[in-house]
Amino acid sequence: MSSSKHYSPPQNQPADIPPQLTDLHCFTETNGVITTTMFDIPAYRVVRVLGAVYGLTVRSRNWAASFAMVMKSVAGGELRWFTNLLYSARNDAVSRVVAETQARGGNAVIALRFDSGELDGFAQVCAYGTAVVVEKIEEGRQGTV
């Protein structure tokens, strides 16, 4: 017979971030703009679609750090400098999506996605989604149209 207990993640626990990444900021300040990878936001209604928004950034890799990372890759393990570079690039891309959303008068981005790649030795990250205006659904009216 199976137990009816369900796993509950610890509350108020920080993300599992390697302690070596001391200058890493995992969360981008969105100035109150809701960002989500979902197509809707629970307890909110989309009242206006403002269109696609994009945030791009291209980062150069420090050649000395790149050389050190190549040497590290021979031994295996995480290439922390590159991880930090990609986190930083991702945060910049999201910041640009948020800025474009706010410039259009939006207060949320739905269907947020990321694309990353290499461009002639440079790391590029693109964040994109749909800028929208949402409003909170009044309590008790969530199921009505």
C-alpha positions as CSV (number, residue, x, y, z in Angstrom):
1,M,0.0,0.0,0.0
2,S,1.4,3.4,-0.9
3,S,1.8,6.3,1.5
4,S,-0.4,9.4,0.9
5,K,2.5,11.7,1.9
6,H,3.7,14.0,-0.8
7,Y,7.0,15.6,-1.2
8,S,7.1,19.3,-0.1
9,P,10.2,21.3,-1.0
10,P,11.7,23.3,1.9
11,Q,10.2,26.8,2.2
12,N,12.3,29.9,1.8
13,Q,15.4,27.9,0.7
14,P,17.8,29.6,-1.8
15,A,18.4,28.1,-5.1
16,D,21.3,25.6,-5.3
17,I,24.0,28.0,-6.5
18,P,27.6,27.0,-6.3
19,P,29.3,29.1,-3.5
20,Q,32.2,29.9,-5.9
21,L,29.9,32.0,-7.9
22,T,29.8,34.8,-5.4
23,D,29.0,37.6,-7.8
24,L,26.2,35.7,-9.4
25,H,22.7,37.2,-9.3
26,C,20.2,34.5,-10.2
27,F,17.2,36.7,-10.2
28,T,16.7,39.7,-12.4
29,E,15.0,42.7,-11.0
30,T,11.8,43.1,-13.0
31,N,10.4,46.3,-11.4
32,G,7.1,44.6,-10.7
33,V,6.7,43.2,-14.3
34,I,5.6,39.6,-14.0
35,T,7.6,37.2,-16.1
36,T,6.6,33.6,-16.7
37,T,7.3,30.8,-19.1
38,M,3.6,29.8,-18.9
39,F,1.0,31.1,-21.4
40,D,-1.1,32.5,-18.6
41,I,-0.8,33.7,-15.1
42,P,-3.0,32.1,-12.4
43,A,-5.3,34.7,-10.8
44,Y,-4.7,37.2,-13.6
45,R,-6.5,38.0,-16.8
46,V,-4.8,39.2,-20.0
47,V,-6.6,42.4,-21.0
48,R,-4.3,43.5,-23.8
49,V,-1.6,41.8,-25.9
50,L,1.3,44.2,-26.8
51,G,3.3,41.9,-29.0
52,A,6.6,40.1,-29.0
53,V,9.5,41.6,-27.0
54,Y,13.1,40.7,-27.3
55,G,16.3,41.1,-25.2
56,L,19.6,40.3,-26.8
57,T,23.1,40.4,-25.4
58,V,26.4,39.3,-26.9
59,R,29.4,38.7,-24.5
60,S,33.0,38.4,-25.3
61,R,35.1,35.8,-23.5
62,N,38.3,37.0,-21.9
63,W,41.0,35.1,-23.8
64,A,43.0,34.4,-20.6
65,A,39.9,33.0,-18.9
66,S,39.1,31.1,-22.0
67,F,42.6,29.5,-22.0
68,A,42.2,28.6,-18.3
69,M,38.8,27.1,-19.0
70,V,40.2,25.0,-21.8
71,M,42.8,23.6,-19.4
72,K,40.1,23.0,-16.8
73,S,38.0,21.2,-19.4
74,V,40.7,18.6,-19.9
75,A,40.3,17.6,-16.2
76,G,36.5,17.8,-16.4
77,G,34.0,19.6,-14.1
78,E,32.0,22.8,-14.2
79,L,33.5,25.7,-16.1
80,R,32.4,28.3,-13.5
81,W,33.6,31.3,-15.4
82,F,31.5,30.4,-18.4
83,T,28.5,29.6,-16.1
84,N,28.8,33.0,-14.6
85,L,29.0,34.6,-18.0
86,L,25.8,32.9,-19.2
87,Y,23.9,33.8,-16.0
88,S,25.0,37.4,-16.4
89,A,24.0,37.4,-20.1
90,R,20.6,35.8,-19.3
91,N,19.9,38.5,-16.6
92,D,20.8,41.3,-19.1
93,A,18.6,39.8,-21.7
94,V,15.6,39.5,-19.3
95,S,16.2,43.1,-18.2
96,R,15.9,44.2,-21.8
97,V,12.7,42.3,-22.3
98,V,11.3,43.9,-19.1
99,A,12.4,47.4,-20.3
100,E,10.8,46.9,-23.7
101,T,7.6,45.6,-22.0
102,Q,7.5,48.7,-19.8
103,A,8.1,51.0,-22.7
104,R,5.0,49.6,-24.4
105,G,2.9,50.0,-21.3
106,G,2.9,46.3,-20.3
107,N,3.0,44.8,-16.8
108,A,3.8,41.2,-17.7
109,V,5.6,38.9,-20.1
110,I,4.1,35.5,-20.8
111,A,5.7,32.6,-22.8
112,L,9.2,33.8,-21.8
113,R,11.8,31.8,-23.6
114,F,15.6,31.8,-24.0
115,D,17.9,31.0,-26.8
116,S,21.7,30.9,-26.5
117,G,24.6,30.1,-28.8
118,E,28.0,31.0,-30.0
119,L,28.7,33.7,-32.5
120,D,32.3,33.6,-33.8
121,G,33.6,32.9,-30.3
122,F,31.2,35.2,-28.5
123,A,28.4,34.0,-26.3
124,Q,25.0,35.3,-27.2
125,V,21.7,35.1,-25.3
126,C,18.3,36.1,-26.5
127,A,15.2,36.3,-24.2
128,Y,11.8,36.7,-25.8
129,G,8.2,36.5,-24.9
130,T,4.9,38.2,-25.3
131,A,4.3,41.6,-23.6
132,V,0.9,41.9,-22.1
133,V,-1.2,44.0,-19.8
134,V,-2.8,41.8,-17.1
135,E,-5.2,42.6,-14.3
136,K,-5.8,40.6,-11.1
137,I,-9.0,38.6,-11.2
138,E,-11.3,39.5,-8.3
139,E,-11.7,36.8,-5.6
140,G,-14.7,34.7,-6.4
141,R,-14.8,35.6,-10.1
142,Q,-11.9,33.3,-11.3
143,G,-14.2,30.7,-12.9
144,T,-16.5,33.2,-14.7
145,V,-16.0,34.6,-18.2
